[in-house]
């Protein structure tokens, strides 16, 4: 893993989550990201899955904001975001990804899993990545690379591993638009 790749991908994540473009990530930015995903699936934020998705995004923000010392109602600038992700996710390895990334991935999967099988199909994955601005062709390519067991669906474990591999530069797939 190169530090340059990891930093570039964190920059992209920051820009994607800074929904209002003010140079800071606030709780409302992550709420907006969650609502964008819900909208792509025609899911109301008032359903159990919708509430869980919004709560997973806002809970992640609150956790990171507290750890960064800005408080749950504060905002993270680019430097604070990078430092807190490094400390709470990257340095934590599997445990860090499990604590911070996995709850959001699980909540997204619960919304994306329109057929209720507990996994994400290629169509469901393309719809999810489409909400992030990724083309269907790139989503299909990413799906093939992430589907490590080749069974034609993605589990939470495969998705968390893909996010980790993406950020550490060992998997080059478009996970952001």
C-alpha positions in Angstrom: 0.0 0.0 0.0 1.3 3.4 -0.8 0.5 6.3 1.4 -0.2 8.4 -1.7 -3.0 6.0 -2.9 -4.5 5.8 0.6 -4.5 9.6 1.0 -5.9 10.2 -2.5 -8.8 7.8 -1.7 -9.4 9.5 1.6 -9.5 12.8 -0.3 -12.1 11.4 -2.6 -14.2 10.1 0.3 -14.0 13.4 2.0 -15.2 15.2 -1.1 -18.0 12.7 -1.6 -19.2 13.0 1.9 -18.9 16.8 2.0 -22.3 17.0 0.3 -22.8 20.7 0.7 -19.2 21.5 -0.5 -18.3 23.8 2.4 -14.9 22.0 3.1 -16.2 20.3 6.3 -18.0 17.1 6.9 -21.0 17.6 9.2 -23.7 15.3 10.5 -26.1 16.7 7.8 -23.6 15.7 5.1 -23.8 12.0 6.1 -27.6 12.2 6.5 -27.7 13.5 2.9 -25.5 10.7 1.7 -27.8 8.1 3.4 -30.9 9.8 1.9 -29.4 9.7 -1.6 -28.9 5.9 -1.3 -32.5 5.6 0.0 -33.8 7.6 -2.9 -32.0 5.4 -5.4 -33.9 2.4 -4.0 -37.2 4.2 -3.5 -36.9 3.5 0.2 -38.4 5.9 2.7 -36.3 7.1 5.6 -39.2 6.2 7.9 -39.1 2.5 7.2 -37.0 0.3 9.5 -34.3 -0.2 6.9 -34.4 3.5 6.0 -34.1 4.6 9.7 -31.3 2.1 10.2 -29.3 3.4 7.2 -29.7 7.1 8.3 -28.7 6.1 11.9 -25.7 4.1 10.7 -24.4 7.1 8.7 -25.1 9.7 11.5 -23.8 7.3 14.1 -20.6 6.9 12.2 -20.2 10.7 11.9 -20.9 11.1 15.6 -18.3 8.5 16.5 -15.6 10.0 14.3 -16.4 13.5 15.4 -16.2 12.6 19.1 -12.9 10.8 18.5 -11.6 13.8 16.6 -12.5 16.0 19.5 -15.1 18.2 17.7 -18.1 16.7 19.4 -21.1 15.1 17.8 -22.5 18.4 16.7 -19.2 19.7 15.3 -17.6 19.4 11.9 -14.5 17.7 10.5 -12.2 19.6 8.2 -10.1 17.6 5.7 -7.1 17.2 8.1 -9.3 16.1 11.1 -11.2 13.7 8.9 -7.9 12.1 7.5 -6.4 11.9 11.0 -9.5 10.3 12.6 -9.9 7.8 9.8 -6.2 6.9 10.1 -6.5 6.4 13.8 -9.9 4.8 14.2 -10.2 2.8 11.0 -6.8 2.2 9.3 -4.7 1.6 12.3 -7.4 -0.5 13.8 -7.2 -3.0 10.9 -10.1 -5.5 10.8 -11.4 -4.3 14.1 -11.4 -0.7 13.0 -13.2 -1.5 9.8 -15.6 -3.7 11.7 -16.4 -0.9 14.2 -16.7 2.0 11.7 -17.3 0.6 8.2 -19.2 -2.6 8.8 -22.4 -1.0 10.4 -22.8 1.3 7.4 -22.2 -1.5 4.9 -24.7 -3.7 6.7 -27.3 -1.0 6.7 -26.7 -0.3 3.0 -27.0 -4.0 2.2 -30.3 -4.2 4.1 -31.6 -1.4 1.8 -30.0 -2.8 -1.4 -31.1 -6.3 -0.8 -34.5 -5.9 -2.5 -35.0 -9.7 -2.9 -34.3 -10.3 0.9 -31.7 -13.0 0.5 -29.1 -11.3 2.7 -26.7 -10.6 -0.1 -26.3 -8.0 -2.9 -26.9 -9.2 -6.4 -25.2 -7.6 -9.4 -28.3 -5.5 -10.2 -28.6 -4.4 -6.6 -24.9 -3.5 -6.5 -25.1 -1.5 -9.8 -28.1 0.5 -8.4 -26.2 1.2 -5.2 -23.0 2.4 -7.0 -25.2 4.2 -9.5 -26.4 6.3 -6.5 -22.8 7.2 -5.9 -22.3 8.2 -9.6 -20.6 5.0 -10.8 -21.6 3.8 -14.3 -23.3 0.5 -14.7 -20.3 -0.9 -16.6 -17.9 0.1 -13.9 -20.2 -1.3 -11.2 -20.4 -4.6 -13.1 -16.6 -4.7 -13.3 -16.3 -3.9 -9.6 -18.8 -6.6 -8.7 -16.8 -9.3 -10.5 -13.6 -8.2 -8.6 -15.3 -8.0 -5.2 -17.2 -11.3 -5.6 -14.2 -13.3 -4.2 -16.0 -16.6 -3.9 -17.6 -16.3 -7.4 -21.1 -17.1 -6.3 -22.7 -14.2 -8.0 -23.6 -12.2 -4.9 -21.8 -10.1 -2.3 -21.9 -10.5 1.4 -21.2 -7.9 4.1 -17.8 -9.5 4.6 -16.9 -9.3 1.0 -18.0 -5.6 0.9 -16.1 -4.6 4.0 -13.0 -6.4 2.7 -13.4 -4.6 -0.6 -13.7 -1.2 1.1 -10.6 -2.0 3.1 -8.6 -3.2 0.0 -9.7 -0.2 -1.9 -8.4 2.2 0.7 -5.2 0.3 1.2 -4.6 0.4 -2.5 -4.8 -3.4 -3.2 -8.1 -3.3 -5.0 -8.6 -0.7 -7.7 -12.3 -0.6 -8.3 -14.6 2.4 -8.6 -16.4 2.6 -5.3 -17.1 6.3 -5.7 -18.6 8.3 -8.5 
